[in-house]
């Protein structure tokens, strides 16, 4: 079996590379718009599935292909906090997260010629109270614009996190324990 990662996320690439499993990156694009009345759980699972299907279609000539894709969202009281479009949106997100907990949902999908498997991992993240000065400082780091929820736990944004309940790697973008267990059912192991 040949593993493909249908993601251009550097964080997902780095996480999967830690496992010593050989893989090839596929650059795929899908419409990531949320559908009307689509719940966060359905949304994140649909995106992971559609990314895996798009990745598989791009290499369908390889009958031994196993395509892995994932999507991560930040959910605060049933509202999805996507990637902030600008400074105002980024700072508004951090103010909303300050001193509260939220849920990070990462869904991954594995597509083969015979089937597609989708699994979701939820992690609760607790933020300490954040000052306005810290919010301004964090904007200056430039980290926020490509991060769901406007922060990166694996980098400077981690200073806001007081605790997590669940998978750290899922918050970063790929729940490694669950992904490795799933890949082993396809005979994919570290090399």
C-alpha positions, 0 to 999 in steps of 0.5 A: 500500500502507498500512503498519500497525505491529501493536505498542504498543511505543514503541521499535518506533514510534520506530525505524520513525518514523526511516525516514520511512515513513508508518504507522498503529499497531494496538493488538493483543493475543495470548497470549504464553505459551511452549508446552511444549518450544517452542524460543526460535527457534520461539517468537519467530517464532510470536509475530511471526507471530501479532501480524501475523495479529491486526493484519491481521484487525483491518483486513482491510477494507483490501485494500492493507494491509501489517501489520508486527509484531515480537517480541524475546526475550533468550536465555541458554543456551537459556533465555528471559529475559522481562520481570521480574515483580518486583525479585528477578527483575530483579536475578537476571536481571542477575546471570545476564547479568553478565560473559557474552554472550547472544543477543537474537532479534527476529523480524518478520512482514509480512502482506498479503492474499496472504502472510505473511513471517517473518524472525529476526535474532539479535544477540549482546550482551556484558555487562561484570561488574556489581556488586551496587551497580550492580544495585541502582542499575539497579532504582531507575531503573524501566527493567527491568519492561517490558524482555525480559531486564530491561534496555534497551540504548537507555537506562541499561541500555546502561552494562552492554553492552561490545560487540554482534555484530549489529544494534543496532536489533534489540536495541532491538526492530526490525531496521531494515536487514532490515525496510526491505529487506523492506518495499521488496519491497512498494513501501513507501519513505520519503516 
